[in-house]
Structure formats: structure tokens, C-alpha cells
Amino acid sequence: MARYRISGVRKDYNNVITHYAFHTVNNKTISRASKKSKVDAIKLLEINENSAITWIWNYSTAYWKIGENVEVINGSNGKYLRSNPDNTKTDNLANLIDFDWIAP
């Protein structure tokens, strides 16, 4: 069983998420972000008992906060990751930090 946090995304020219910033959670430590392709992220979360949640930077407190559970969805255009669809925009994967401008 592995636990992950997703803190950011990378998008293509069509604004479609292609990569995620994954952090591994071990007891009380959290790894630095590693870039995972959409395909690799889906494979990780399809493994039984693996889980991920969004990790949202709170600009007011200058600290990370726990967001929503992330799951693999098999949609009409194939598999993708989705956070709980609760209409809270800040929890949605597409609204996480855009890492395109931070590092290649």
C-alpha cells in the first residue's frame, strides 16, 4: 500500500493535463515531488490499496493543506484522474499549481 499527494500538474497546449507532481507519504515524511506522466499516475493508482489526495498550497498560511481524494475514472475518452467532484474549484486537479513554468 502506497499513499501519495499530488501538488501540481503540467498541461499541453490544449490545456489537458499530461503530468502530475507526485509525493510519496511515509509515516510523517513526504518526499519531494516527482514528475509522473498521466499513464504512470493511472498505473500507480490502479494498484489495490494505493491512494492519492490533492495537496493544496494555502497562500494565506504559507503551508500545504490536504485536499480531496483522487481516483481513476474510465471515461468515454479513456482513463484519467479525478478528485472528488464536489464543485470546490480549489480541490480540483486542474486548479493545482501549474508546474510548467517552474521546471522542465
N, CA, C and O atoms as a printed pandas DataFrame, in Angstrom:
     atom_number atom_name residue_name chain_id  residue_number  x_coord  y_coord  z_coord
0              1         N          MET        A               1    0.841   -1.183    0.000
1              2        CA          MET        A               1    0.000    0.000    0.000
2              3         C          MET        A               1    0.882    1.240    0.000
3              4         O          MET        A               1    1.765    1.381    0.846
4              5         N          ALA        A               2    0.645    2.125   -0.937
5              6        CA          ALA        A               2    1.384    3.379   -1.000
6              7         C          ALA        A               2    0.399    4.544   -0.968
7              8         O          ALA        A               2   -0.695    4.484   -1.530
8              9         N          ARG        A               3    0.825    5.595   -0.293
9             10        CA          ARG        A               3   -0.003    6.802   -0.221
10            11         C          ARG        A               3    0.740    7.934   -0.919
11            12         O          ARG        A               3    1.953    8.082   -0.771
12            13         N          TYR        A               4    0.002    8.720   -1.672
13            14        CA          TYR        A               4    0.593    9.810   -2.433
14            15         C          TYR        A               4   -0.181   11.099   -2.224
15            16         O          TYR        A               4   -1.354   11.096   -1.850
16            17         N          ARG        A               5    0.511   12.197   -2.476
17            18        CA          ARG        A               5   -0.131   13.507   -2.556
18            19         C          ARG        A               5    0.224   14.093   -3.913
19            20         O          ARG        A               5    1.343   13.925   -4.398
20            21         N          ILE        A               6   -0.719   14.768   -4.513
21            22        CA          ILE        A               6   -0.499   15.396   -5.815
22            23         C          ILE        A               6   -0.597   16.905   -5.617
23            24         O          ILE        A               6   -1.648   17.431   -5.253
24            25         N          SER        A               7    0.530   17.598   -5.867
25            26        CA          SER        A               7    0.579   19.028   -5.582
26            27         C          SER        A               7    0.497   19.909   -6.821
27            28         O          SER        A               7    0.279   21.115   -6.707
28            29         N          GLY        A               8    0.666   19.331   -7.982
29            30        CA          GLY        A               8    0.653   20.173   -9.177
30            31         C          GLY        A               8    0.474   19.364  -10.438
31            32         O          GLY        A               8    0.457   18.133  -10.413
32            33         N          VAL        A               9    0.340   20.075  -11.539
33            34        CA          VAL        A               9    0.106   19.443  -12.835
34            35         C          VAL        A               9    0.939   20.147  -13.901
35            36         O          VAL        A               9    1.460   21.244  -13.695
36            37         N          ARG        A              10    1.043   19.481  -15.041
37            38        CA          ARG        A              10    1.581   20.062  -16.275
38            39         C          ARG        A              10    0.537   19.819  -17.341
39            40         O          ARG        A              10   -0.080   18.754  -17.387
40            41         N          LYS        A              11    0.336   20.813  -18.204
41            42        CA          LYS        A              11   -0.698   20.715  -19.239
42            43         C          LYS        A              11   -0.082   20.904  -20.615
43            44         O          LYS        A              11    0.965   21.533  -20.762
44            45         N          ASP        A              12   -0.750   20.347  -21.622
45            46        CA          ASP        A              12   -0.290   20.540  -23.001
46            47         C          ASP        A              12   -0.904   21.826  -23.567
47            48         O          ASP        A              12   -1.562   22.582  -22.852
48            49         N          TYR        A              13   -0.676   22.054  -24.851
49            50        CA          TYR        A              13   -1.162   23.274  -25.498
50            51         C          TYR        A              13   -2.678   23.361  -25.561
51            52         O          TYR        A              13   -3.228   24.441  -25.776
52            53         N          ASN        A              14   -3.355   22.242  -25.377
53            54        CA          ASN        A              14   -4.821   22.220  -25.366
54            55         C          ASN        A              14   -5.381   22.310  -23.956
55            56         O          ASN        A              14   -6.579   22.118  -23.746
56            57         N          ASN        A              15   -4.509   22.605  -22.977
57            58        CA          ASN        A              15   -4.892   22.738  -21.566
58            59         C          ASN        A              15   -5.334   21.401  -20.950
59            60         O          ASN        A              15   -6.119   21.378  -20.002
60            61         N          VAL        A              16   -4.825   20.296  -21.495
61            62        CA          VAL        A              16   -5.118   18.959  -20.983
62            63         C          VAL        A              16   -3.955   18.519  -20.096
63            64         O          VAL        A              16   -2.794   18.667  -20.477
64            65         N          ILE        A              17   -4.257   17.987  -18.928
65            66        CA          ILE        A              17   -3.210   17.544  -18.005
66            67         C          ILE        A              17   -2.458   16.360  -18.607
67            68         O          ILE        A              17   -3.062   15.378  -19.038
68            69         N          THR        A              18   -1.118   16.473  -18.629
69            70        CA          THR        A              18   -0.274   15.405  -19.166
70            71         C          THR        A              18    0.608   14.776  -18.089
71            72         O          THR        A              18    1.007   13.618  -18.216
72            73         N          HIS        A              19    0.917   15.530  -17.028
73            74        CA          HIS        A              19    1.805   15.060  -15.959
74            75         C          HIS        A              19    1.319   15.596  -14.612
75            76         O          HIS        A              19    0.601   16.592  -14.528
76            77         N          TYR        A              20    1.742   14.892  -13.571
77            78        CA          TYR        A              20    1.376   15.260  -12.203
78            79         C          TYR        A              20    2.624   15.331  -11.337
79            80         O          TYR        A              20    3.607   14.636  -11.596
80            81         N          ALA        A              21    2.586   16.168  -10.311
81            82        CA          ALA        A              21    3.652   16.224   -9.306
82            83         C          ALA        A              21    3.224   15.322   -8.146
83            84         O          ALA        A              21    2.356   15.683   -7.351
84            85         N          PHE        A              22    3.846   14.142   -8.064
85            86        CA          PHE        A              22    3.513   13.130   -7.051
86            87         C          PHE        A              22    4.501   13.195   -5.897
87            88         O          PHE        A              22    5.705   13.338   -6.110
88            89         N          HIS        A              23    3.992   13.090   -4.677
89            90        CA          HIS        A              23    4.813   12.992   -3.467
90            91         C          HIS        A              23    4.446   11.685   -2.774
91            92         O          HIS        A              23    3.266   11.353   -2.663
92            93         N          THR        A              24    5.431   10.955   -2.315
93            94        CA          THR        A              24    5.177    9.727   -1.566
94            95         C          THR        A              24    5.095   10.059   -0.080
95            96         O          THR        A              24    5.931   10.796    0.443
96            97         N          VAL        A              25    4.091    9.517    0.593
97            98        CA          VAL        A              25    3.890    9.753    2.020
98            99         C          VAL        A              25    4.363    8.521    2.786
99           100         O          VAL        A              25    3.850    7.423    2.572
100          101         N          ASN        A              26    5.337    8.698    3.677
101          102        CA          ASN        A              26    5.848    7.621    4.528
102          103         C          ASN        A              26    5.791    8.071    5.974
103          104         O          ASN        A              26    6.509    8.987    6.377
104          105         N          ASN        A              27    4.939    7.429    6.752
105          106        CA          ASN        A              27    4.755    7.813    8.157
106          107         C          ASN        A              27    4.540    9.311    8.238
107          108         O          ASN        A              27    3.486    9.798    7.830
108          109         N          LYS        A              28    5.521   10.068    8.761
109          110        CA          LYS        A              28    5.344   11.513    8.891
110          111         C          LYS        A              28    6.191   12.306    7.908
111          112         O          LYS        A              28    6.310   13.525    8.036
112          113         N          THR        A              29    6.778   11.635    6.935
113          114        CA          THR        A              29    7.579   12.343    5.945
114          115         C          THR        A              29    6.898   12.299    4.581
115          116         O          THR        A              29    6.143   11.378    4.267
116          117         N          ILE        A              30    7.186   13.310    3.792
117          118        CA          ILE        A              30    6.636   13.402    2.451
118          119         C          ILE        A              30    7.794   13.714    1.507
119          120         O          ILE        A              30    8.571   14.639    1.743
120          121         N          SER        A              31    7.898   12.938    0.447
121          122        CA          SER        A              31    9.008   13.107   -0.487
122          123         C          SER        A              31    8.874   14.399   -1.294
123          124         O          SER        A              31    7.812   15.020   -1.336
124          125         N          ARG        A              32    9.968   14.778   -1.926
125          126        CA          ARG        A              32    9.920   15.865   -2.890
126          127         C          ARG        A              32    9.074   15.399   -4.067
127          128         O          ARG        A              32    8.861   14.200   -4.249
128          129         N          ALA        A              33    8.604   16.324   -4.845
129          130        CA          ALA        A              33    7.753   15.974   -5.984
130          131         C          ALA        A              33    8.541   15.220   -7.043
131          132         O          ALA        A              33    9.696   15.538   -7.326
132          133         N          SER        A              34    7.901   14.225   -7.617
133          134        CA          SER        A              34    8.459   13.555   -8.788
134          135         C          SER        A              34    7.420   13.658   -9.904
135          136         O          SER        A              34    6.218   13.526   -9.670
136          137         N          LYS        A              35    7.903   13.892  -11.105
137          138        CA          LYS        A              35    7.029   14.083  -12.260
138          139         C          LYS        A              35    6.551   12.723  -12.762
139          140         O          LYS        A              35    7.360   11.860  -13.104
140          141         N          LYS        A              36    5.238   12.540  -12.804
141          142        CA          LYS        A              36    4.639   11.295  -13.294
142          143         C          LYS        A              36    3.750   11.614  -14.491
143          144         O          LYS        A              36    2.930   12.531  -14.444
144          145         N          SER        A              37    3.924   10.853  -15.552
145          146        CA          SER        A              37    3.046   11.026  -16.701
146          147         C          SER        A              37    1.636   10.589  -16.315
147          148         O          SER        A              37    1.440    9.899  -15.314
148          149         N          LYS        A              38    0.678   10.990  -17.102
149          150        CA          LYS        A              38   -0.708   10.593  -16.861
150          151         C          LYS        A              38   -0.817    9.076  -16.830
151          152         O          LYS        A              38   -1.482    8.519  -15.957
152          153         N          VAL        A              39   -0.166    8.401  -17.782
153          154        CA          VAL        A              39   -0.209    6.938  -17.858
154          155         C          VAL        A              39    0.381    6.316  -16.597
155          156         O          VAL        A              39   -0.212    5.405  -16.020
156          157         N          ASP        A              40    1.547    6.802  -16.164
157          158        CA          ASP        A              40    2.191    6.249  -14.964
158          159         C          ASP        A              40    1.376    6.535  -13.707
159          160         O          ASP        A              40    1.292    5.691  -12.816
160          161         N          ALA        A              41    0.777    7.723  -13.632
161          162        CA          ALA        A              41   -0.048    8.065  -12.476
162          163         C          ALA        A              41   -1.255    7.131  -12.378
163          164         O          ALA        A              41   -1.606    6.670  -11.292
164          165         N          ILE        A              42   -1.877    6.862  -13.506
165          166        CA          ILE        A              42   -3.027    5.951  -13.526
166          167         C          ILE        A              42   -2.603    4.558  -13.092
167          168         O          ILE        A              42   -3.294    3.920  -12.298
168          169         N          LYS        A              43   -1.467    4.075  -13.607
169          170        CA          LYS        A              43   -0.980    2.748  -13.212
170          171         C          LYS        A              43   -0.747    2.663  -11.715
171          172         O          LYS        A              43   -1.109    1.668  -11.087
172          173         N          LEU        A              44   -0.141    3.701  -11.133
173          174        CA          LEU        A              44    0.107    3.704   -9.692
174          175         C          LEU        A              44   -1.182    3.611   -8.889
175          176         O          LEU        A              44   -1.266    2.863   -7.914
176          177         N          LEU        A              45   -2.177    4.371   -9.303
177          178        CA          LEU        A              45   -3.416    4.415   -8.529
178          179         C          LEU        A              45   -4.374    3.272   -8.827
179          180         O          LEU        A              45   -5.362    3.088   -8.117
180          181         N          GLU        A              46   -4.087    2.502   -9.873
181          182        CA          GLU        A              46   -4.895    1.305  -10.133
182          183         C          GLU        A              46   -4.429    0.117   -9.300
183          184         O          GLU        A              46   -5.124   -0.896   -9.234
184          185         N          ILE        A              47   -3.286    0.221   -8.674
185          186        CA          ILE        A              47   -2.807   -0.841   -7.787
186          187         C          ILE        A              47   -3.655   -0.818   -6.523
187          188         O          ILE        A              47   -3.808    0.223   -5.884
188          189         N          ASN        A              48   -4.202   -1.971   -6.173
189          190        CA          ASN        A              48   -5.062   -2.061   -4.987
190          191         C          ASN        A              48   -4.378   -1.466   -3.774
191          192         O          ASN        A              48   -3.195   -1.697   -3.524
192          193         N          GLU        A              49   -5.147   -0.697   -3.031
193          194        CA          GLU        A              49   -4.754   -0.063   -1.782
194          195         C          GLU        A              49   -3.817    1.131   -1.949
195          196         O          GLU        A              49   -3.473    1.763   -0.950
196          197         N          ASN        A              50   -3.392    1.466   -3.160
197          198        CA          ASN        A              50   -2.680    2.722   -3.362
198          199         C          ASN        A              50   -3.707    3.839   -3.369
199          200         O          ASN        A              50   -4.832    3.653   -3.834
200          201         N          SER        A              51   -3.323    4.995   -2.857
201          202        CA          SER        A              51   -4.264    6.110   -2.820
202          203         C          SER        A              51   -3.524    7.430   -2.996
203          204         O          SER        A              51   -2.317    7.524   -2.770
204          205         N          ALA        A              52   -4.276    8.440   -3.403
205          206        CA          ALA        A              52   -3.710    9.777   -3.563
206          207         C          ALA        A              52   -4.742   10.815   -3.161
207          208         O          ALA        A              52   -5.948   10.600   -3.284
208          209         N          ILE        A              53   -4.247   11.942   -2.680
209          210        CA          ILE        A              53   -5.091   13.092   -2.374
210          211         C          ILE        A              53   -4.417   14.333   -2.954
211          212         O          ILE        A              53   -3.204   14.355   -3.161
212          213         N          THR        A              54   -5.209   15.346   -3.207
213          214        CA          THR        A              54   -4.623   16.606   -3.656
214          215         C          THR        A              54   -3.960   17.284   -2.466
215          216         O          THR        A              54   -4.383   17.127   -1.321
216          217         N          TRP        A              55   -2.916   18.037   -2.766
217          218        CA          TRP        A              55   -2.168   18.760   -1.740
218          219         C          TRP        A              55   -2.108   20.203   -2.199
219          220         O          TRP        A              55   -1.458   20.519   -3.195
220          221         N          ILE        A              56   -2.774   21.060   -1.486
221          222        CA          ILE        A              56   -3.022   22.416   -1.947
222          223         C          ILE        A              56   -2.206   23.419   -1.147
223          224         O          ILE        A              56   -2.205   23.400    0.084
224          225         N          TRP        A              57   -1.504   24.304   -1.872
225          226        CA          TRP        A              57   -0.739   25.354   -1.211
226          227         C          TRP        A              57   -1.703   26.446   -0.765
227          228         O          TRP        A              57   -2.447   27.006   -1.571
228          229         N          ASN        A              58   -1.677   26.738    0.535
229          230        CA          ASN        A              58   -2.518   27.784    1.104
230          231         C          ASN        A              58   -1.679   29.053    1.200
231          232         O          ASN        A              58   -0.792   29.152    2.047
232          233         N          TYR        A              59   -1.952   29.999    0.353
233          234        CA          TYR        A              59   -1.157   31.225    0.301
234          235         C          TYR        A              59   -1.327   32.079    1.549
235          236         O          TYR        A              59   -0.414   32.825    1.903
236          237         N          SER        A              60   -2.457   31.994    2.220
237          238        CA          SER        A              60   -2.683   32.784    3.435
238          239         C          SER        A              60   -1.816   32.322    4.595
239          240         O          SER        A              60   -1.275   33.135    5.345
240          241         N          THR        A              61   -1.691   31.004    4.735
241          242        CA          THR        A              61   -0.914   30.458    5.859
242          243         C          THR        A              61    0.497   30.064    5.460
243          244         O          THR        A              61    1.318   29.737    6.317
244          245         N          ALA        A              62    0.784   30.093    4.158
245          246        CA          ALA        A              62    2.089   29.659    3.619
246          247         C          ALA        A              62    2.400   28.230    4.064
247          248         O          ALA        A              62    3.494   27.928    4.541
248          249         N          TYR        A              63    1.401   27.362    3.890
249          250        CA          TYR        A              63    1.536   25.972    4.295
250          251         C          TYR        A              63    0.645   25.105    3.401
251          252         O          TYR        A              63   -0.359   25.571    2.864
252          253         N          TRP        A              64    1.029   23.848    3.254
253          254        CA          TRP        A              64    0.230   22.903    2.466
254          255         C          TRP        A              64   -0.972   22.421    3.262
255          256         O          TRP        A              64   -0.887   22.251    4.478
256          257         N          LYS        A              65   -2.090   22.201    2.583
257          258        CA          LYS        A              65   -3.259   21.613    3.247
258          259         C          LYS        A              65   -3.760   20.436    2.421
259          260         O          LYS        A              65   -3.585   20.388    1.203
260          261         N          ILE        A              66   -4.375   19.506    3.097
261          262        CA          ILE        A              66   -4.924   18.306    2.472
262          263         C          ILE        A              66   -6.175   18.674    1.692
263          264         O          ILE        A              66   -7.022   19.431    2.167
264          265         N          GLY        A              67   -6.280   18.123    0.480
265          266        CA          GLY        A              67   -7.439   18.391   -0.363
266          267         C          GLY        A              67   -8.371   17.209   -0.429
267          268         O          GLY        A              67   -8.851   16.721    0.595
268          269         N          GLU        A              68   -8.626   16.749   -1.642
269          270        CA          GLU        A              68   -9.614   15.708   -1.892
270          271         C          GLU        A              68   -8.971   14.407   -2.366
271          272         O          GLU        A              68   -7.852   14.404   -2.878
272          273         N          ASN        A              69   -9.691   13.308   -2.187
273          274        CA          ASN        A              69   -9.245   12.015   -2.713
274          275         C          ASN        A              69   -9.213   12.071   -4.240
275          276         O          ASN        A              69  -10.022   12.749   -4.874
276          277         N          VAL        A              70   -8.259   11.343   -4.808
277          278        CA          VAL        A              70   -8.118   11.267   -6.257
278          279         C          VAL        A              70   -8.387    9.828   -6.669
279          280         O          VAL        A              70   -7.919    8.894   -6.017
280          281         N          GLU        A              71   -9.141    9.646   -7.749
281          282        CA          GLU        A              71   -9.461    8.305   -8.217
282          283         C          GLU        A              71   -9.280    8.212   -9.725
283          284         O          GLU        A              71   -9.272    9.220  -10.430
284          285         N          VAL        A              72   -9.137    6.984  -10.203
285          286        CA          VAL        A              72   -9.046    6.726  -11.640
286          287         C          VAL        A              72  -10.458    6.542  -12.168
287          288         O          VAL        A              72  -11.244    5.760  -11.633
288          289         N          ILE        A              73  -10.761    7.276  -13.227
289          290        CA          ILE        A              73  -12.074    7.199  -13.873
290          291         C          ILE        A              73  -11.872    6.666  -15.285
291          292         O          ILE        A              73  -10.942    7.072  -15.982
292          293         N          ASN        A              74  -12.739    5.761  -15.702
293          294        CA          ASN        A              74  -12.694    5.249  -17.063
294          295         C          ASN        A              74  -13.780    5.951  -17.855
295          296         O          ASN        A              74  -14.930    5.511  -17.881
296          297         N          GLY        A              75  -13.405    7.053  -18.505
297          298        CA          GLY        A              75  -14.365    7.873  -19.231
298          299         C          GLY        A              75  -14.484    7.468  -20.693
299          300         O          GLY        A              75  -13.857    6.507  -21.137
300          301         N          SER        A              76  -15.286    8.203  -21.424
301          302        CA          SER        A              76  -15.521    7.898  -22.839
302          303         C          SER        A              76  -14.269    8.095  -23.698
303          304         O          SER        A              76  -14.151    7.498  -24.768
304          305         N          ASN        A              77  -13.331    8.932  -23.231
305          306        CA          ASN        A              77  -12.075    9.158  -23.959
306          307         C          ASN        A              77  -10.896    8.433  -23.315
307          308         O          ASN        A              77   -9.743    8.759  -23.599
308          309         N          GLY        A              78  -11.168    7.463  -22.459
309          310        CA          GLY        A              78  -10.105    6.715  -21.794
310          311         C          GLY        A              78  -10.014    7.058  -20.321
311          312         O          GLY        A              78  -10.837    7.805  -19.790
312          313         N          LYS        A              79   -9.008    6.506  -19.670
313          314        CA          LYS        A              79   -8.831    6.691  -18.227
314          315         C          LYS        A              79   -8.186    8.038  -17.920
315          316         O          LYS        A              79   -7.374    8.557  -18.686
316          317         N          TYR        A              80   -8.578    8.584  -16.770
317          318        CA          TYR        A              80   -7.996    9.835  -16.295
318          319         C          TYR        A              80   -8.150    9.898  -14.780
319          320         O          TYR        A              80   -8.884    9.105  -14.191
320          321         N          LEU        A              81   -7.453   10.848  -14.150
321          322        CA          LEU        A              81   -7.566   11.043  -12.708
322          323         C          LEU        A              81   -8.569   12.145  -12.430
323          324         O          LEU        A              81   -8.661   13.125  -13.169
324          325         N          ARG        A              82   -9.327   11.967  -11.342
325          326        CA          ARG        A              82  -10.304   12.970  -10.936
326          327         C          ARG        A              82  -10.349   13.045   -9.430
327          328         O          ARG        A              82  -10.299   12.026   -8.742
328          329         N          SER        A              83  -10.443   14.261   -8.922
329          330        CA          SER        A              83  -10.668   14.433   -7.493
330          331         C          SER        A              83  -12.163   14.372   -7.239
331          332         O          SER        A              83  -12.952   14.358   -8.184
332          333         N          ASN        A              84  -12.561   14.334   -5.986
333          334        CA          ASN        A              84  -13.990   14.286   -5.667
334          335         C          ASN        A              84  -14.699   15.443   -6.351
335          336         O          ASN        A              84  -14.317   16.598   -6.163
336          337         N          PRO        A              85  -15.712   15.156   -7.130
337          338        CA          PRO        A              85  -16.411   16.218   -7.852
338          339         C          PRO        A              85  -17.407   16.955   -6.953
339          340         O          PRO        A              85  -18.617   16.762   -7.066
340          341         N          ASP        A              86  -16.887   17.796   -6.063
341          342        CA          ASP        A              86  -17.750   18.473   -5.095
342          343         C          ASP        A              86  -17.965   19.952   -5.416
343          344         O          ASP        A              86  -18.454   20.709   -4.578
344          345         N          ASN        A              87  -17.598   20.360   -6.632
345          346        CA          ASN        A              87  -17.755   21.741   -7.075
346          347         C          ASN        A              87  -16.888   22.739   -6.322
347          348         O          ASN        A              87  -17.132   23.943   -6.398
348          349         N          THR        A              88  -15.883   22.263   -5.598
349          350        CA          THR        A              88  -14.935   23.159   -4.963
350          351         C          THR        A              88  -13.742   23.277   -5.892
351          352         O          THR        A              88  -12.911   22.370   -5.950
352          353         N          LYS        A              89  -13.645   24.369   -6.611
353          354        CA          LYS        A              89  -12.635   24.503   -7.644
354          355         C          LYS        A              89  -11.219   24.350   -7.122
355          356         O          LYS        A              89  -10.372   23.799   -7.824
356          357         N          THR        A              90  -10.932   24.819   -5.914
357          358        CA          THR        A              90   -9.559   24.759   -5.411
358          359         C          THR        A              90   -9.097   23.336   -5.157
359          360         O          THR        A              90   -7.893   23.093   -5.072
360          361         N          ASP        A              91  -10.010   22.394   -5.035
361          362        CA          ASP        A              91   -9.648   20.999   -4.795
362          363         C          ASP        A              91   -9.422   20.222   -6.089
363          364         O          ASP        A              91   -8.865   19.125   -6.054
364          365         N          ASN        A              92   -9.837   20.760   -7.208
365          366        CA          ASN        A              92   -9.766   20.035   -8.465
366          367         C          ASN        A              92   -8.339   19.975   -8.989
367          368         O          ASN        A              92   -7.570   20.923   -8.826
368          369         N          LEU        A              93   -7.989   18.868   -9.615
369          370        CA          LEU        A              93   -6.637   18.672  -10.130
370          371         C          LEU        A              93   -6.221   19.782  -11.093
371          372         O          LEU        A              93   -5.076   20.231  -11.049
372          373         N          ALA        A              94   -7.109   20.222  -11.944
373          374        CA          ALA        A              94   -6.776   21.248  -12.933
374          375         C          ALA        A              94   -6.407   22.582  -12.288
375          376         O          ALA        A              94   -5.763   23.415  -12.925
376          377         N          ASN        A              95   -6.800   22.791  -11.052
377          378        CA          ASN        A              95   -6.505   24.047  -10.368
378          379         C          ASN        A              95   -5.314   23.971   -9.428
379          380         O          ASN        A              95   -5.031   24.932   -8.713
380          381         N          LEU        A              96   -4.607   22.835   -9.418
381          382        CA          LEU        A              96   -3.395   22.763   -8.613
382          383         C          LEU        A              96   -2.300   23.592   -9.279
383          384         O          LEU        A              96   -2.475   24.068  -10.400
384          385         N          ILE        A              97   -1.190   23.763   -8.603
385          386        CA          ILE        A              97   -0.084   24.568   -9.123
386          387         C          ILE        A              97    0.302   24.068  -10.507
387          388         O          ILE        A              97    0.437   22.864  -10.729
388          389         N          ASP        A              98    0.479   25.005  -11.437
389          390        CA          ASP        A              98    0.906   24.678  -12.797
390          391         C          ASP        A              98    2.432   24.660  -12.808
391          392         O          ASP        A              98    3.068   25.713  -12.766
392          393         N          PHE        A              99    3.014   23.473  -12.864
393          394        CA          PHE        A              99    4.467   23.335  -12.778
394          395         C          PHE        A              99    5.177   23.592  -14.105
395          396         O          PHE        A              99    6.405   23.527  -14.154
396          397         N          ASP        A             100    4.453   23.877  -15.167
397          398        CA          ASP        A             100    5.092   24.133  -16.457
398          399         C          ASP        A             100    6.102   25.265  -16.388
399          400         O          ASP        A             100    7.159   25.189  -17.016
400          401         N          TRP        A             101    5.797   26.301  -15.644
401          402        CA          TRP        A             101    6.670   27.458  -15.621
402          403         C          TRP        A             101    7.763   27.348  -14.546
403          404         O          TRP        A             101    8.675   28.174  -14.518
404          405         N          ILE        A             102    7.688   26.354  -13.672
405          406        CA          ILE        A             102    8.669   26.232  -12.591
406          407         C          ILE        A             102    9.893   25.440  -13.045
407          408         O          ILE        A             102   11.024   25.880  -12.836
408          409         N          ALA        A             103    9.687   24.300  -13.651
409          410        CA          ALA        A             103   10.802   23.436  -14.063
410          411         C          ALA        A             103   10.392   22.612  -15.281
411          412         O          ALA        A             103    9.216   22.280  -15.437
412          413         N          PRO        A             104   11.339   22.284  -16.134
413          414        CA          PRO        A             104   11.003   21.482  -17.319
414          415         C          PRO        A             104   10.625   20.069  -16.980
415          416         O          PRO        A             104   10.318   19.280  -17.874
